[in-house]
Amino acid sequence: MIVASSLWVLCGMGTVLHCHATYQVYCIGVHKARKSCFLPYARVFLPFDLCSPVRTRLHSFAACPTCCTMDCNETRTLTKRTNDFEAQCAENMHHTHEHEHRHLARLYLQEKNRLRCQLCSHHCLIAAGQRGLCAVRENQEGTLYTLVYGQVAAEGADPVEKKPLYHFLPGSRTWSIATRGCNFRCQHCQNHTLSQVHPRENPAGHYRSPRQVVAMVRAKGCTSLSYTYSEPTIFFEFAEDCALLARDQGLANIFVSNGYMSAQAAERAGKWLDAANIDIKAFTEDFYQRICGARLAPVLETVQRLHDLGIWLEVTTLIIPGLNDSEEELLGLAQFLCKISSDIPWHLSAFHPAYRLMNAARTPVDILLKAREIGYSAGLNHVYLGNVALPGAADTRCPGCGELFLARQAMQTETEAGARGACRSCGRHIAGRWE
């Protein structure tokens, strides 16, 4: 947001006592230290510093150098009077205080003196003053609040292939965001510093409003917005608000998820979610209970449900030697996917020791090759290998004639898809969202 004015006198927490009618352009964003950012071309003022404006040299920038908001791309001269600026300043200060507090949660029920969260398949029953298993949803005096709304802890532009999504807008870039927190306790989590939150820890990040997030997507030239890195289900309210704005501006929405969302959450997401990669971590309840602190059945239900909702779906399995790599288990998982659709791409990734499984062995290439063979024998049309440097392991071939359809290297698509997803050799349609 951009407002204009020039000189002012301030008192206390940003209260405007007087300002003159000389005009300049200011950025209203949020500083990384969670302070309001008022960055003009020739002055800087951070309200919480309680200091007079600091003179600085003129800037010419595409993004605000203080808070990185991209609103400055739309910099324009405004002819607002003094009273308009005062009103805008007051509104921004109200917003600043508001986002540093709690945000009402969605999808929960009152059960006597406790609250039943309906966001994920744990269905936590939360007593007053307590949090759910995710540690980011808290019962405060009989009302459930999310503690991570807008609290972005990681963000950046990625190739969409990195999600991984190989059959959805190949060659495009996606803007990825995450808050802290997760509803799993995976012993092999590669993002455990982001996902694992102590029940009494403050899970705050850098505040971003949904509008700021969508502006960043467009400013970075991305065609989609991905909710990833941690578990997007646990910041569902923020994801939903971002997704609705993104969809209005012609951007696609992507979930990279453990698939533990409730039926209610999945149905709601079906109105704005375009694609998802679901991590099926194993095909036994024992693995899910011992290694992840969850159950397998709800994940399988989510895969079926998202497919039925018309969301483009791909599945990833990280193969860990001795834990989820038996031929029987891999065949069962492949057959499950094939019953839903033989066109679901299955990504088989090599395990590298991480977090609490540092003593586990790396995945040998021959196990990955065997798993790929099992996937094809079960009837799947597209099986990919990840975290390994094998020629052709990430290429897409026509399941009809075997002709190369898309070549990939290092999570980058190197050739363009055929017109409307048709094989150049035999004309067969390759399942996916190609444009």
Secondary structure, DSSP 8 states (H G I E B T S, - for coil): -EEEE--EEEETTTEEEEE-S--EEEEEEE-TTS-EEEEESSEEB-GGG----EE------SS-TTT--GGGGG-------HHHHHHHHHHHHHHHHHHTS-EE--SEEEETTEEEE-SBTT--EE-TT-B-TTSSEEEETTEEEES-TTEE-EEEEEEGGGTT-SSBSTT-EEEEEE-S--S---TT-TTHHHH---TTS----EE--HHHHHHHHHHTT-SEEEE-SS-GGGGHHHHHHHHHHHHHTT-EEEEEE-S-B-HHHHHHHTTT--EEEEE---S-HHHIIIIISS-SHHHHHHHHHHHHTT-EEEEEEEE-TTTS--HHHHHHHHHHHHHH-TTS-EEEEE----TT-TTS----HHHHHHHHHHHHHHT-S-EEEESS--TTTT-EE-TTT--EEE-EETTEE-S---GGGB-TTT--B--SB--
